[in-house]
Amino acid sequence: MNMWLILMIVLAVLSFAGILYLANRIGKFAFIRKITKGKKGFSTLTGLLIAVVYTAVIWMAWGSMNAIVCILHLIVFWMVSEAIFALITKIRKKTFAKYYAGIVAIVFTVCYLAAGWYQAHHVWEKKYEIQTDKEVRNLKVAVFSDSHTGTTFHGEGFAEHMKTIEAQNPDVVLIVGDFVDDDTTKEDRTSLRIMQEAVRRWKN
């Protein structure tokens, strides 16, 4: 059997298990138990509906990859939160009145992903000076990576950053990875042409 097929099957099973895990945990919130009148099956179904809607909204707003990233982070942080609160409960020998593990998991996930979103959408510039014993002239090298054009910013936003690089008049420009993503649109791929035009101007 093809290795990629096995990997996809494993990922699909894990994703399904993760969604069921979220559905069960979301169903533990007091307001959901109140709505479903304490019926565990209805609570889990309500939790499943919320998890699916959560994933679908992110999918439609920011694409499939961001939806997968968000749902995976929520699952992992929720599991960690559950483990920590289970340990705390065992130590204090008393259960919590409210489902704090779920609250903490959601709040932490939102804050963590918000911080990641902010860093992904703001370009960080750092300057380094490298000394070498090799007989080379002074070179000004511009290096950029992880632009993820179309995900973090679109072609027009990339063009503005290219102007910043061009203003520094580098001798060499290095692209070290993740320039575009699989779902980068044709319109955003025009940033390739923008970069090529900028490099042509530098050479002239």
Secondary structure, DSSP 8 states (H G I E B T S, - for coil): --HHHHHHHHHHHHHHHHHHHHHHHHTTSHHHHHHTTT-HHHHHHHHHHHHHHHHHHHHHHH-HHHHHHHHHHHHHHHHHHHHHHHHHHHHHTS--SS-HHHHHHHHHHHHHHHHHHHHHTS----------SS------EEEE----BTTSS-HHHHHHHHHHHHHT--SEEEE-S-SB-TT--TTTTHHHHHHHHHHHHHH-
